[in-house]
Amino acid sequence: MPSKKSGNNASDRSDSSSRRSFLRLAGGAFATVPVAVATQGKGRAETRTAYKIREGTPDETTVYEIDSGKPGPTGVVVGGLHGIEEAGYISANDVTEWSIDQGNLVVIPEANQVAIKNDTYSNDNGNLNRKFPPGEEPTTPLAREIWKVVRDSDPDIVLSLHSSKGIYRSNVGPNGVGQAIYPTIAHGAKEDAVMTAQYMNQYHLDQSLPDHYRFRRGNLIDADRSLLTHKVAGDLHEVGFIVEVTRYGTTLDLRVRWTLNIIRHLLRRHGINRVYR
C-alpha cells in the first residue's frame, strides 16, 4: 500500500530463562551518530538515536528512532504495554536493531516498565492500554508521554504488540483474542490485516499445528474504546494494528518469531523494508 510520505507447547512461567536470552539492552548500539551505509553505489547515513521518557520515575523507559537517511514512511512500534506479554516487548527490542531501506522507525519496546519488572499485566495505575481515550488527553502521565511520541512521529502505520491467553473466536482453550491482527478503520488497513494473516498461515505456521492456530483478521478498530490503537484510529485517522499471538500451547520462542514476521510484513506493505547489513 503506498504511503503518504513515500519518496522514489510450554508454560509461560517456564519461559523466564528464554525471555532473558531474547532481551536486547541495546544501549550501546544507539549512539546518536550516523552509520555509513552503501546503497546502489551511493553513500548515505543511517542515524540511530535513543532518548528517555518519564526519566527519573519508575515509568522511565527508552524510545528508539531509526532514520534510514532516505525519505519515506514512518512506522511506530509499541511493545510492553502489558508486562506479562513478553513476546511483544522482546520482539520490539529486536526491532530496535533493524536497518530499513527508507523512512523512519520509532520504537517504544518496553512501554510499561513497572509491569514488566513486576511480571504483571498492569502497573500501579491499572491497565495502561485503557488510558488512551480518543478525542481526549490520555489519563496518566505515562500514557500522555507515550501518546506524545506516537503523535509527534506523524506515523503512517502504528503497531501495538500483544499476546493473549486464548485464541480469537475459538472454542479451544481459554477465552482470548490471540492469533489475530486487528486493523483500524483507516483505508487499506483491513486488507493489510487479511493479507498478513494469509502470509503467516502460508509461510510461518507449522502444518502440524491444529487449524485453530491459523491467523485471521480481527474486528475493526473504530475509536470506541480507550486503547492506544483506538486513539490512533480516532485522533490520527491512520493505519494501525493490534497484533495478538496466543500464549495457549505455544512457546515464547514461537510467539516471538510469529510477532517479528507479522511486524516485518505489515511494515513492508507500507514501504518500510528491513535490510540486512
N, C-alpha and C positions, 0 to 999 in steps of 0.2 A: 504494500500500500504506500503511495507516495506521501512524503512528509511535507508539511507546510514550510519546513526550513531546508528542504533538500537542495543541495548545491549541484554540480555537474551530475525367615518369618521369625524375629527375635523380639523380646520385650523392650520397651523404651528405656527402662531403668538399666538394663544390661548394656545399653549403648553408651554409657557415660565415658568409658575409655576411648571408644571410637570417636565420640564427639570431640574430645580434646585433640585427637590426632588430626581432625579436619580443620580446626580453627586456624585462621590466619591472623596473626597480630599485625603484620604489615606496616608497622610504624616506620621502619627504616626504608621501606620501599616507596614511601610517599614524601620524599623531599620535594620542596617547591622549586624544582629545577627542570628544564626541558630535557627530554631524552631524544637523541638523534634517531630518526627513522628514515630509511630509504624507501621511496615509493616510485616505481617506474623510472628509475634513474634520477629522480629529483629529490633533494633533501628536504625534510620538513621536521618540525619539532612536536613531539607529543609531550604535553605537560600534565603532570600528576601532582595534585595538591591534597592536603588534608587540613581540617580545622575542627575545633570542638564546639558543640552547642551545650548549653546548660553547664558550662565549665564551673568547677568548684562545688557542684552539688552532687548528690547521689545519682542524679539523672545523667551526669556528664557522659557524652558519647561522641564518636567521631563521624564526620561527614567526609567522604572521599569524592574528589572530582577528577575525571579523566577527560582531558581535552585532546582530541586526536590531532589537532593542528590543521584540520581541514573542515570547511563549513559543512554543516549537515544537521540532522535532527538531534534532539536532546531526549535521552531516556533517564528516568528516575527509578531506582530500585530500592525498596524498603524491606528490611528483614527484622525479625526480633521484636515485633510489636507484642507478641506473647512469648513469655520466657520458656515455656515448655515445648515450643515448636522449633526444635533445634535445626531441622532441615532448612528452614527459611533463613536463619541468620548464618548458618555455615555456608550455604550457597551464596548469600550476599557477600560474605567475606571473600569468597573465591572470586566473585565478580570484580572486587576492588583491584585485583591483579591483572585484569584483562587489558588487552590493547584492542582498539577498534579502528575501523577503516575511515570513518568520517564522523563528524559531530561530537557529541559530548555524552558522558555518563556521569550521573550524580548518584552516589550510593550511601545510604544510611544502613549499614549492615546490622547493627545491634541497637535498635531504636529504644528498647525498654531495658536498660541496664539493670535496674533493680530487680525486675522479674527474671532476667537471665541469670543473674548471680544467685538468686534465691531458688531458681528452678521452679518458678510459679507461673501461673497463667497471667496474673495481674500484678500491678505494683500497689503501693500504699494508697493510691488514688483510684483504685479499681481497674477496670478494663480499659487500657489505653486506646484500643481501637473502637471505643464508643465515645470518644472525646472530640469528634470532628463534625459537629452539626453543620450541614450545608446551609449556606446563607448567613452563618453567624461565626463569631470568633470561637476557635477551639477552647475547651473549657478547663484545661490545665496548662501550666507553664510549659511542660514538655511538649504537649500536643501543639501549642502555639509555635514553638521553635521548629518542630518537625514540619508543620504546615508552611512556615515561612521559607524553609529550604525548598520544599516542593514548589510553592507558588513562584518564588523568585527565580527558579530554574527555567521557567517558561517551557514546561515539558511538552513533548509530542506524545509521549507514552509513559505511563506510570505503572509499575508492578509492585504489588503488595504480596509478600511471600508468607505462606502459612502451611500448617498441616493439621489434619483433623483425626479424631479418634475413630471415625467411621467413614462410610462411603456414601456419596450423594445418591439419593433415590435408590437405595439398595435395601433389601430385607435381610442381608447377610451382615452379621456383626453388630456392633453398637450403632446407635444413630450418629450421623455425622454428615459432613459435606465434602469429603475428600474425593480425589480423582476427578476434579472438575476445574474448569477455567471460567471465571465469571467476568464477563465484559461489561463495560459501561455502555450507555446508550449512544455514545458518540459514533458517528458514521464510520463504518468499517470494522469496529471492534468485535461485533458479533461474528463476522466472517473470520477474523483473525483467530478467535477462540475455537471456532469449528475446525479450521484448517490445522491449528496447532494440536488439537486433540487427535485429529486423524493422523498427523505426523507422528505423535507419540505412540499411538496404537500400532502403527505400521513398523516403526523403526526402533522403538525403545521399550516395548512391552514384551517381556519374555512370554513366549507362546505357551509355556507350562502353567502360567497363571490363569485362574478362572476368569470368565468373562466379566464378573463384577468389578474387576480391576481396570477395565478399559476406561480411558479418559473420555470425557464428554464436555460439552459446553454447559455451564451452569446458567442459572437465571440471570436476567439482565439487571444491571445496577443503575437505578434511576433516581438517586439522590433522595430516597425516602427514609434513610437511616443515618445514624451519626458515625459512620465508618469513614476511614481515610479515603477509600476509593469512591464512596458515595459523594464525598466532598469534591473530589476530582471531577466527577460527573456533573454535579450541580453548580459548582463555582467556576471551574475552568472549562467545562464542556469539552474535555479532552478524552482521548482514548486511555483507558485504564483497565487493569485486570486484578482480580484477586486470584492468586494461584494457590490451590489446595491439593496437596497429596495426602494420602491416608497413612496413619500410623498402624492401622489394623493389619496384622500379619505381615508387616514389612520391616526390613532392617533400616537403620539410619543411612547406611551407605546407599541403598537403593533409593531412598527418598531424596537424598541429595542429588544423585545422578538424574533422577526424573526432574527435579526442580531446575537444575542447571540447563538441561536440554530444553525445557519449556521457556526459560528466560532467553536462551540463545535464539530460539525460533521466533518468539514474539518480537524481539528487538530486530531481528533480520527482516521481518515483514515490514518494519518501519525504517529500513535503510541503514540500520546500525549493525554491521557485521563484525564479529570477533575475528581478529587476526592473530597469527602465531608468529612470534619473533624468534 
